[in-house]
């Protein structure tokens, strides 16, 4: 039995920012994380999941429905590197790596 693996790097993929339709700031985060939905629609529910680097969900936040900019108080999240996924309705807008201090 023989096996081969070919690695090719996709220059368009960046784990630090693989999203469509939202901005997250600041990075690194101290106490408050801002999420701005680019093509916001008041008829759609938005939320975000935060995962540690082991893939364990550590938090879920409902985002504001009345305005495109939401903020999350993050003092309960431990210092470290996380992934945040932002959802619009039942679709994922994207994933971004973020550092919590």
Buried (B, 14 or more C-beta within 10 A) or exposed (E): EEEEEEEEEEEEEEEEBEBEBBBBEEBEBEEEBEBBBEEBEEEBEBBBBBBBEEEEEBBEBEBBEEEBEBBBEBEEBEEEEBBBBBBBEEEEBBBBBBEBE
